[in-house]
Amino acid sequence: MSPPLEPDEVIPPSAQRSPIKAPGDTANERDATAKIVARWLDELLQIPGTKFKIGLDPLIAFIPGIGDFLSSSVSAVVILESVRKGVALSVIFRMGLNMVINALLDAIPGIGPFFSAFFKSNSRNLMLLQRWQEGEHQAVKRSSHIVLLCVVVLFCLCLALALLVWSAYMWALMKLLTPQLV
């Protein structure tokens, strides 16, 4: 009985790569995907008489529950493309923050989608990806660090305010419940 064949013996190294490429396999096609997503969700329709454009994101946000889920799911494509391109983690977090802000705006009943139409999170994320690909790595990382630092500071301030309000509430409650010493 002969010893088992090694994979290189069965398939020569030059034949291991298929000449047929899957759709979206080239860099240009992946860039096109991110551009299409940003265009459809943020700038598909121009409002007559203005230069302002809206996309499907604020329109489908009017569908309760499902609209936000669909919009966020499709928006994730731009972030996935950024991960594939090797964009820095701080920039990916900033893109995620843009998505979260957009979802929070969409969640405001009635008027949220109007704010979302102005925020355009997908176009912001596409711009970050394009700037990264153009070689502006340090500038994009620096601005992302600043934005993330501001978010952390804002979160800490909100937490401190909540603790202050809770402390004031507990103090007032204790004053009401303890008997007054005369």
N, CA, C and O of each residue as an XYZ file, in Angstrom:
728
protein
N       0.840     -1.174      0.000
C       0.000      0.000      0.000
C       0.887      1.240      0.000
O       1.866      1.304      0.743
N       0.551      2.212     -0.821
C       1.365      3.419     -0.954
C       0.974      4.447      0.106
O      -0.170      4.463      0.561
N       1.928      5.316      0.507
C       1.613      6.342      1.509
C       0.616      7.352      0.930
O       0.552      7.534     -0.285
N      -0.168      8.014      1.808
C      -1.153      8.994      1.311
C      -0.454     10.164      0.617
O       0.661     10.541      0.976
N      -1.114     10.711     -0.353
C      -0.564     11.839     -1.103
C      -0.749     13.138     -0.331
O      -1.762     13.330      0.342
N       0.214     14.007     -0.430
C       0.119     15.335      0.154
C      -0.722     16.209     -0.771
O      -0.760     15.949     -1.974
N      -1.392     17.231     -0.259
C      -2.236     18.081     -1.112
C      -1.480     18.700     -2.282
O      -2.039     18.839     -3.370
N      -0.207     19.075     -2.075
C       0.558     19.683     -3.162
C       0.847     18.690     -4.278
O       1.050     19.081     -5.427
N       0.865     17.419     -3.941
C       1.111     16.412     -4.956
C      -0.129     16.170     -5.804
O      -0.029     15.816     -6.979
N      -1.294     16.364     -5.205
C      -2.539     16.135     -5.925
C      -2.875     17.337     -6.799
O      -3.201     17.188     -7.977
N      -2.793     18.520     -6.216
C      -3.106     19.753     -6.944
C      -1.842     20.604     -6.968
O      -1.388     21.061     -5.919
N      -1.278     20.821     -8.131
C      -0.072     21.647     -8.194
C      -0.362     23.069     -7.713
O      -1.470     23.569     -7.903
N       0.633     23.733     -7.086
C       0.417     25.085     -6.548
C      -0.112     26.081     -7.568
O      -0.902     26.953     -7.205
N       0.288     25.987     -8.820
C      -0.175     26.945     -9.823
C      -1.649     26.761    -10.155
O      -2.289     27.698    -10.633
N      -2.202     25.577     -9.913
C      -3.601     25.319    -10.249
C      -4.521     25.498     -9.050
O      -5.731     25.311     -9.180
N      -3.982     25.857     -7.882
C      -4.811     25.976     -6.694
C      -5.727     27.192     -6.747
O      -6.799     27.177     -6.143
N      -5.342     28.206     -7.430
C      -6.179     29.404     -7.530
C      -7.043     29.309     -8.769
O      -6.563     29.024     -9.866
N      -8.299     29.549     -8.576
C      -9.236     29.478     -9.693
C      -9.198     30.785    -10.478
O      -9.176     31.861     -9.880
N      -9.189     30.710    -11.807
C      -9.216     31.935    -12.592
C     -10.584     32.615    -12.552
O     -10.714     33.773    -12.950
N     -11.598     31.905    -12.075
C     -12.942     32.466    -11.989
C     -13.076     33.164    -10.650
O     -12.821     32.568     -9.603
N     -13.479     34.438    -10.682
C     -13.614     35.214     -9.454
C     -15.088     35.372     -9.116
O     -15.940     35.509     -9.993
N     -15.357     35.350     -7.835
C     -16.724     35.546     -7.369
C     -17.096     37.017     -7.506
O     -16.222     37.883     -7.463
N     -18.401     37.309     -7.672
C     -18.808     38.718     -7.725
C     -18.398     39.436     -6.448
O     -18.514     38.891     -5.351
N     -17.919     40.661     -6.603
C     -17.485     41.446     -5.451
C     -16.095     41.074     -4.981
O     -15.674     41.481     -3.899
N     -15.370     40.296     -5.795
C     -14.052     39.831     -5.392
C     -12.958     40.862     -5.630
O     -11.918     40.821     -4.973
N     -13.176     41.778     -6.552
C     -12.153     42.780     -6.825
C     -12.381     44.010     -5.955
O     -13.487     44.243     -5.465
N     -11.331     44.786     -5.771
C     -11.422     45.978     -4.917
C     -12.422     46.981     -5.478
O     -13.179     47.589     -4.721
N     -12.432     47.159     -6.786
C     -13.357     48.118     -7.388
C     -14.807     47.718     -7.166
O     -15.653     48.574     -6.905
N     -15.107     46.418     -7.269
C     -16.478     45.970     -7.060
C     -16.897     46.150     -5.613
O     -18.046     46.497     -5.339
N     -15.966     45.915     -4.667
C     -16.308     46.117     -3.256
C     -16.519     47.590     -2.969
O     -17.432     47.941     -2.221
N     -15.703     48.462     -3.543
C     -15.911     49.901     -3.378
C     -17.258     50.293     -3.958
O     -17.981     51.110     -3.387
N     -17.585     49.704     -5.094
C     -18.864     50.007     -5.729
C     -20.017     49.583     -4.827
O     -21.034     50.274     -4.760
N     -19.874     48.471     -4.141
C     -20.933     48.013     -3.235
C     -21.161     49.027     -2.126
O     -22.307     49.371     -1.835
N     -20.103     49.508     -1.508
C     -20.236     50.491     -0.440
C     -20.845     51.790     -0.968
O     -21.658     52.419     -0.291
N     -20.448     52.188     -2.181
C     -21.009     53.408     -2.774
C     -22.491     53.246     -3.078
O     -23.281     54.167     -2.865
N     -22.863     52.079     -3.573
C     -24.271     51.825     -3.891
C     -25.113     51.850     -2.625
O     -26.197     52.434     -2.609
N     -24.623     51.221     -1.567
C     -25.367     51.198     -0.305
C     -25.553     52.622      0.211
O     -26.659     53.006      0.592
N     -24.478     53.403      0.223
C     -24.567     54.780      0.722
C     -25.511     55.612     -0.145
O     -26.292     56.410      0.373
N     -25.440     55.425     -1.460
C     -26.303     56.205     -2.353
C     -27.769     55.838     -2.151
O     -28.619     56.720     -2.030
N     -28.069     54.544     -2.115
C     -29.463     54.125     -1.989
C     -30.050     54.509     -0.640
O     -31.218     54.890     -0.559
N     -29.270     54.415      0.399
C     -29.813     54.698      1.727
C     -29.805     56.178      2.095
O     -30.605     56.606      2.927
N     -28.912     56.970      1.489
C     -28.803     58.370      1.906
C     -29.107     59.397      0.826
O     -29.509     60.514      1.153
N     -28.931     59.062     -0.457
C     -29.026     60.107     -1.480
C     -29.686     59.636     -2.775
O     -29.245     60.007     -3.863
N     -30.715     58.839     -2.672
C     -31.341     58.271     -3.859
C     -32.215     59.284     -4.602
O     -32.168     59.362     -5.829
N     -32.999     60.045     -3.874
C     -33.970     60.960     -4.481
C     -33.628     62.412     -4.159
O     -33.311     62.751     -3.019
N     -33.698     63.256     -5.175
C     -33.466     64.681     -4.949
C     -34.812     65.366     -4.772
O     -35.750     65.124     -5.531
N     -34.893     66.218     -3.767
C     -36.131     66.948     -3.530
C     -36.228     68.041     -4.585
O     -35.307     68.846     -4.723
N     -37.332     68.082     -5.334
C     -37.461     69.057     -6.431
C     -37.278     70.498     -5.939
O     -37.803     70.888     -4.896
N     -36.531     71.260     -6.706
C     -36.295     72.662     -6.401
C     -35.178     72.889     -5.398
O     -34.880     74.034     -5.058
N     -34.556     71.822     -4.918
C     -33.456     71.955     -3.963
C     -32.298     71.063     -4.406
O     -32.415     70.282     -5.351
N     -31.192     71.201     -3.706
C     -30.062     70.306     -3.939
C     -30.025     69.197     -2.893
O     -29.105     68.379     -2.884
N     -31.026     69.168     -2.011
C     -31.064     68.202     -0.922
C     -31.570     66.856     -1.426
O     -32.552     66.776     -2.165
N     -30.868     65.792     -1.004
C     -31.239     64.442     -1.406
C     -31.562     63.605     -0.178
O     -30.963     63.769      0.885
N     -32.519     62.709     -0.347
C     -32.818     61.740      0.702
C     -32.727     60.348      0.097
O     -32.834     60.171     -1.116
N     -32.531     59.381      0.955
C     -32.450     58.008      0.496
C     -33.562     57.177      1.098
O     -34.533     57.701      1.644
N     -33.399     55.889      0.987
C     -34.422     54.978      1.492
C     -34.376     54.835      3.012
O     -35.366     54.421      3.615
N     -33.262     55.163      3.634
C     -33.124     55.008      5.079
C     -34.218     55.741      5.853
O     -34.910     55.109      6.651
N     -34.401     57.045      5.653
C     -35.466     57.703      6.413
C     -36.865     57.266      5.979
O     -37.810     57.348      6.763
N     -36.998     56.807      4.754
C     -38.320     56.374      4.286
C     -38.731     55.044      4.899
O     -39.869     54.886      5.340
N     -37.802     54.078      4.928
C     -38.168     52.783      5.508
C     -38.184     52.836      7.028
O     -38.706     51.926      7.672
N     -37.618     53.892      7.612
C     -37.652     54.040      9.074
C     -39.075     54.281      9.567
O     -39.361     54.092     10.749
N     -39.960     54.694      8.677
C     -41.354     54.898      9.073
C     -42.083     53.578      9.300
O     -43.165     53.562      9.888
N     -41.500     52.469      8.839
C     -42.096     51.153      9.093
C     -41.642     50.730     10.484
O     -40.457     50.456     10.679
N     -42.544     50.669     11.452
C     -42.141     50.389     12.840
C     -41.419     49.040     12.970
O     -41.871     48.024     12.442
N     -40.293     49.056     13.682
C     -39.554     47.837     13.968
C     -38.764     47.293     12.795
O     -37.540     47.191     12.869
N     -39.427     46.951     11.739
C     -38.776     46.326     10.581
C     -37.883     47.320      9.850
O     -36.785     46.961      9.424
N     -38.332     48.552      9.699
C     -37.568     49.551      8.956
C     -36.201     49.817      9.551
O     -35.208     49.887      8.828
N     -36.145     49.966     10.878
C     -34.864     50.201     11.545
C     -33.936     49.005     11.381
O     -32.740     49.168     11.142
N     -34.487     47.810     11.509
C     -33.681     46.597     11.368
C     -33.115     46.488      9.949
O     -31.930     46.206      9.776
N     -33.955     46.709      8.937
C     -33.489     46.627      7.555
C     -32.420     47.670      7.262
O     -31.389     47.369      6.661
N     -32.673     48.876      7.685
C     -31.729     49.961      7.445
C     -30.380     49.675      8.094
O     -29.336     49.842      7.463
N     -30.400     49.249      9.343
C     -29.148     48.955     10.044
C     -28.423     47.759      9.428
O     -27.194     47.739      9.357
N     -29.185     46.772      8.989
C     -28.575     45.589      8.371
C     -27.847     45.947      7.086
O     -26.730     45.487      6.852
N     -28.469     46.758      6.262
C     -27.840     47.147      5.003
C     -26.680     48.109      5.271
O     -25.670     48.071      4.568
N     -26.817     48.958      6.271
C     -25.741     49.890      6.619
C     -24.481     49.164      7.062
O     -23.373     49.675      6.901
N     -24.650     47.990      7.609
C     -23.497     47.214      8.087
C     -22.573     46.805      6.943
O     -21.414     46.467      7.180
N     -23.070     46.832      5.704
C     -22.245     46.460      4.550
C     -21.032     47.383      4.434
O     -19.924     46.917      4.168
N     -21.231     48.677      4.630
C     -20.121     49.628      4.526
C     -19.084     49.332      5.611
O     -17.881     49.411      5.361
N     -19.547     48.995      6.807
C     -18.614     48.682      7.887
C     -17.879     47.372      7.592
O     -16.680     47.268      7.851
N     -18.572     46.391      7.063
C     -17.912     45.129      6.708
C     -16.852     45.343      5.636
O     -15.779     44.742      5.691
N     -17.148     46.190      4.670
C     -16.151     46.506      3.644
C     -14.941     47.195      4.264
O     -13.808     46.964      3.842
N     -15.177     48.029      5.253
C     -14.075     48.716      5.931
C     -13.208     47.723      6.688
O     -11.983     47.843      6.705
N     -13.847     46.745      7.313
C     -13.076     45.716      8.019
C     -12.229     44.938      7.019
O     -11.065     44.644      7.294
N     -12.794     44.603      5.869
C     -12.049     43.877      4.830
C     -10.864     44.684      4.319
O      -9.833     44.119      3.953
N     -11.009     45.997      4.293
C      -9.933     46.865      3.799
C      -8.853     47.104      4.844
O      -7.829     47.717      4.545
N      -9.068     46.628      6.064
C      -8.052     46.801      7.099
C      -8.088     48.159      7.765
O      -7.057     48.645      8.231
N      -9.243     48.775      7.818
C      -9.378     50.079      8.466
C      -9.147     49.902      9.965
O      -9.502     48.872     10.536
N      -8.555     50.904     10.593
C      -8.222     50.848     12.024
C      -9.477     50.655     12.869
O     -10.571     51.084     12.501
N      -9.288     50.000     14.008
C     -10.398     49.689     14.901
C     -11.115     50.946     15.399
O     -12.337     50.946     15.543
N     -10.363     52.011     15.661
C     -11.001     53.248     16.134
C     -11.936     53.819     15.071
O     -12.976     54.388     15.402
N     -11.572     53.673     13.804
C     -12.420     54.168     12.713
C     -13.658     53.284     12.576
O     -14.754     53.780     12.312
N     -13.480     51.975     12.756
C     -14.623     51.054     12.721
C     -15.600     51.400     13.839
O     -16.813     51.406     13.626
N     -15.076     51.687     15.032
C     -15.945     52.093     16.140
C     -16.682     53.387     15.803
O     -17.863     53.530     16.121
N     -16.003     54.312     15.172
C     -16.649     55.572     14.787
C     -17.766     55.309     13.788
O     -18.831     55.921     13.875
N     -17.536     54.409     12.844
C     -18.582     54.050     11.886
C     -19.770     53.411     12.602
O     -20.928     53.695     12.293
N     -19.461     52.548     13.558
C     -20.528     51.946     14.351
C     -21.300     52.989     15.139
O     -22.521     52.898     15.269
N     -20.594     53.975     15.662
C     -21.244     55.069     16.382
C     -22.181     55.842     15.449
O     -23.284     56.218     15.845
N     -21.739     56.076     14.215
C     -22.616     56.733     13.240
C     -23.894     55.928     13.024
O     -24.984     56.491     12.930
N     -23.749     54.602     12.946
C     -24.933     53.744     12.770
C     -25.854     53.815     13.983
O     -27.076     53.862     13.840
N     -25.262     53.821     15.180
C     -26.068     53.875     16.401
C     -26.810     55.205     16.483
O     -27.992     55.237     16.828
N     -26.126     56.300     16.169
C     -26.777     57.616     16.187
C     -27.934     57.632     15.193
O     -29.011     58.143     15.501
N     -27.715     57.079     14.009
C     -28.774     57.027     13.009
C     -29.958     56.205     13.512
O     -31.110     56.603     13.334
N     -29.684     55.067     14.136
C     -30.763     54.223     14.665
C     -31.522     54.941     15.777
O     -32.745     54.832     15.865
N     -30.796     55.680     16.634
C     -31.461     56.433     17.696
C     -32.329     57.551     17.129
O     -33.423     57.817     17.628
N     -31.826     58.204     16.077
C     -32.632     59.247     15.437
C     -33.889     58.643     14.815
O     -34.980     59.200     14.937
N     -33.728     57.502     14.149
C     -34.877     56.837     13.537
C     -35.904     56.397     14.572
O     -37.089     56.280     14.261
N     -35.453     56.152     15.806
C     -36.348     55.653     16.851
C     -37.240     56.738     17.439
O     -38.202     56.428     18.143
N     -36.941     57.995     17.167
C     -37.792     59.076     17.679
C     -39.104     59.031     16.897
O     -39.104     59.184     15.676
N     -40.220     58.823     17.594
C     -41.498     58.665     16.887
C     -41.870     59.901     16.058
O     -41.817     61.035     16.535
N     -42.238     59.646     14.832
C     -42.735     60.702     13.951
C     -41.680     61.543     13.270
O     -41.662     61.624     12.041
N     -40.793     62.177     14.037
C     -39.849     63.120     13.449
C     -38.430     62.582     13.306
O     -37.590     63.214     12.665
N     -38.155     61.421     13.896
C     -36.822     60.850     13.847
C     -36.273     60.657     12.443
O     -35.127     61.021     12.181
N     -37.067     60.088     11.525
C     -36.558     59.903     10.164
C     -36.175     61.211      9.468
O     -35.306     61.209      8.596
N     -36.806     62.317      9.836
C     -36.421     63.605      9.242
C     -35.008     63.999      9.683
O     -34.214     64.494      8.882
N     -34.706     63.774     10.965
C     -33.349     64.047     11.444
C     -32.353     63.100     10.785
O     -31.238     63.498     10.446
N     -32.757     61.854     10.606
C     -31.905     60.858      9.965
C     -31.570     61.253      8.529
O     -30.472     60.977      8.046
N     -32.512     61.896      7.853
C     -32.273     62.332      6.473
C     -31.155     63.366      6.407
O     -30.456     63.457      5.398
N     -30.983     64.139      7.461
C     -29.917     65.140      7.495
C     -28.594     64.552      7.997
O     -27.525     65.020      7.606
N     -28.656     63.535      8.856
C     -27.442     62.967      9.435
C     -26.641     62.147      8.421
O     -25.416     62.256      8.382
N     -27.300     61.338      7.610
C     -26.675     60.557      6.525
C     -25.476     59.738      7.008
O     -24.342     59.963      6.585
N     -25.747     58.794      7.891
C     -24.666     57.989      8.479
C     -23.911     57.153      7.446
O     -22.698     56.981      7.565
N     -24.597     56.637      6.449
C     -23.932     55.800      5.444
C     -22.967     56.614      4.591
O     -21.884     56.139      4.252
N     -23.351     57.827      4.247
C     -22.447     58.692      3.485
C     -21.242     59.086      4.323
O     -20.132     59.196      3.803
N     -21.455     59.300      5.627
C     -20.340     59.608      6.521
C     -19.365     58.430      6.582
O     -18.148     58.609      6.518
N     -19.926     57.221      6.709
C     -19.079     56.034      6.786
C     -18.334     55.793      5.475
O     -17.166     55.403      5.487
N     -19.001     56.023      4.350
C     -18.345     55.871      3.052
C     -17.206     56.881      2.911
O     -16.143     56.554      2.383
N     -17.431     58.108      3.384
C     -16.391     59.129      3.318
C     -15.173     58.722      4.153
O     -14.032     58.914      3.734
N     -15.428     58.158      5.341
C     -14.316     57.687      6.172
C     -13.545     56.580      5.462
O     -12.314     56.569      5.482
N     -14.260     55.651      4.838
C     -13.614     54.557      4.107
C     -12.797     55.093      2.931
O     -11.667     54.656      2.710
N     -13.360     56.030      2.183
C     -12.651     56.585      1.031
C     -11.407     57.354      1.466
O     -10.355     57.240      0.837
N     -11.521     58.131      2.533
C     -10.351     58.858      3.030
C      -9.265     57.885      3.481
O      -8.076     58.135      3.280
N      -9.678     56.784      4.087
C      -8.711     55.774      4.517
C      -7.991     55.184      3.307
O      -6.771     55.017      3.319
N      -8.756     54.872      2.265
C      -8.171     54.271      1.068
C      -7.271     55.246      0.321
O      -6.354     54.826     -0.384
N      -7.524     56.542      0.469
C      -6.689     57.546     -0.185
C      -5.373     57.764      0.563
O      -4.530     58.544      0.121
N      -5.199     57.088      1.676
C      -3.944     57.170      2.406
C      -3.951     58.149      3.565
O      -2.894     58.419      4.136
N      -5.089     58.682      3.929
C      -5.170     59.635      5.038
C      -5.357     58.894      6.365
O      -6.210     59.259      7.174
N      -4.565     57.869      6.575
C      -4.737     57.021      7.744
C      -4.641     57.797      9.057
O      -5.503     57.666      9.926
N      -3.600     58.597      9.196
C      -3.385     59.305     10.462
C      -4.486     60.330     10.730
O      -4.944     60.459     11.865
N      -4.912     61.056      9.702
C      -5.958     62.066      9.887
C      -7.288     61.413     10.278
O      -7.999     61.916     11.147
N      -7.616     60.298      9.636
C      -8.869     59.602      9.938
C      -8.804     59.005     11.342
O      -9.773     59.095     12.096
N      -7.676     58.400     11.699
C      -7.538     57.834     13.038
C      -7.598     58.921     14.102
O      -8.236     58.742     15.140
N      -6.935     60.051     13.851
C      -6.921     61.144     14.815
C      -8.332     61.692     15.038
O      -8.747     61.895     16.179
N      -9.061     61.929     13.960
C     -10.420     62.463     14.107
C     -11.333     61.437     14.780
O     -12.229     61.805     15.541
N     -11.109     60.160     14.503
C     -11.911     59.113     15.147
C     -11.609     59.039     16.635
O     -12.513     58.848     17.448
N     -10.333     59.189     16.994
C      -9.981     59.197     18.414
C     -10.644     60.367     19.130
O     -11.116     60.217     20.257
N     -10.682     61.520     18.490
C     -11.311     62.700     19.101
C     -12.800     62.459     19.306
O     -13.340     62.758     20.372
N     -13.464     61.918     18.288
C     -14.902     61.646     18.399
C     -15.162     60.626     19.501
O     -16.066     60.814     20.315
N     -14.385     59.557     19.537
C     -14.582     58.532     20.563
C     -14.283     59.072     21.958
O     -14.965     58.714     22.918
N     -13.274     59.927     22.080
C     -12.981     60.544     23.373
C     -14.152     61.419     23.830
O     -14.521     61.405     25.004
N     -14.726     62.170     22.909
C     -15.889     63.008     23.245
C     -17.065     62.152     23.709
O     -17.779     62.530     24.638
N     -17.266     61.010     23.073
C     -18.348     60.108     23.472
C     -18.102     59.568     24.879
O     -19.025     59.510     25.691
N     -16.877     59.176     25.168
C     -16.547     58.657     26.500
C     -16.741     59.741     27.556
O     -17.301     59.474     28.619
N     -16.286     60.957     27.275
C     -16.459     62.065     28.216
C     -17.942     62.366     28.427
O     -18.378     62.579     29.558
N     -18.715     62.384     27.348
C     -20.156     62.625     27.459
C     -20.835     61.528     28.276
O     -21.704     61.809     29.102
N     -20.435     60.279     28.044
C     -20.991     59.171     28.817
C     -20.666     59.330     30.300
O     -21.534     59.133     31.151
N     -19.426     59.684     30.611
C     -19.018     59.870     32.010
C     -19.772     61.022     32.656
O     -20.162     60.929     33.820
N     -19.983     62.111     31.914
C     -20.754     63.237     32.451
C     -22.199     62.836     32.728
O     -22.765     63.210     33.756
N     -22.790     62.081     31.820
C     -24.169     61.606     32.023
C     -24.245     60.679     33.230
O     -25.191     60.752     34.014
N     -23.259     59.817     33.378
C     -23.220     58.910     34.518
C     -23.065     59.697     35.822
O     -23.733     59.399     36.812
N     -22.188     60.696     35.821
C     -21.996     61.528     37.013
C     -23.276     62.297     37.357
O     -23.636     62.422     38.528
N     -23.953     62.805     36.339
C     -25.213     63.510     36.568
C     -26.266     62.567     37.134
O     -27.004     62.940     38.046
N     -26.343     61.364     36.609
C     -27.301     60.383     37.116
C     -27.006     60.046     38.571
O     -27.924     59.940     39.384
N     -25.723     59.875     38.905
C     -25.360     59.590     40.292
C     -25.673     60.771     41.206
O     -26.103     60.576     42.343
N     -25.464     61.985     40.724
C     -25.778     63.182     41.499
C     -27.280     63.281     41.759
O     -27.699     63.568     42.881
N     -28.081     63.049     40.738
C     -29.539     63.099     40.891
C     -30.005     62.002     41.844
O     -30.867     62.236     42.690
N     -29.436     60.804     41.707
C     -29.812     59.706     42.590
C     -29.438     60.037     44.037
O     -30.215     59.776     44.957
N     -28.245     60.613     44.236
C     -27.816     60.986     45.590
C     -28.749     62.044     46.184
O     -29.118     61.962     47.355
N     -29.123     63.026     45.384
C     -30.040     64.072     45.857
C     -31.404     63.471     46.203
O     -32.030     63.862     47.188
N     -31.847     62.546     45.409
C     -33.127     61.877     45.666
C     -33.065     61.095     46.971
O     -33.977     61.183     47.794
N     -31.997     60.332     47.163
C     -31.847     59.541     48.388
C     -31.739     60.453     49.610
O     -32.309     60.144     50.657
N     -31.023     61.561     49.498
C     -30.904     62.507     50.601
C     -32.279     63.065     50.962
O     -32.640     63.125     52.137
N     -33.050     63.476     49.937
C     -34.387     64.026     50.184
C     -35.305     62.965     50.779
O     -36.109     63.269     51.660
N     -35.199     61.754     50.320
C     -36.023     60.666     50.849
C     -35.679     60.386     52.310
O     -36.573     60.166     53.127
N     -34.416     60.394     52.633
C     -33.994     60.175     54.018
C     -34.476     61.311     54.921
O     -34.859     61.074     56.066
N     -34.457     62.534     54.413
C     -34.938     63.686     55.195
C     -36.430     63.546     55.486
O     -36.894     63.894     56.572
N     -37.172     63.035     54.514
C     -38.623     62.891     54.719
C     -38.956     61.744     55.667
O     -39.905     61.836     56.446
N     -38.189     60.679     55.603
C     -38.505     59.493     56.377
C     -37.957     59.492     57.795
O     -38.495     58.790     58.652
N     -36.919     60.243     58.068
C     -36.366     60.253     59.423
C     -37.098     61.300     60.244
O     -37.411     62.381     59.743
N     -37.370     60.986     61.494
C     -38.072     61.957     62.351
C     -37.187     63.166     62.642
O     -35.971     63.050     62.790
N     -37.815     64.295     62.718
C     -37.101     65.530     62.988
C     -36.716     65.598     64.459
O     -37.560     65.430     65.339
N     -35.454     65.843     64.714
C     -34.992     66.006     66.072
C     -35.211     67.451     66.503
O     -34.806     68.386     65.814
N     -35.857     67.618     67.650
C     -36.174     68.963     68.130
C     -35.221     69.403     69.200
O     -35.344     70.514     69.716
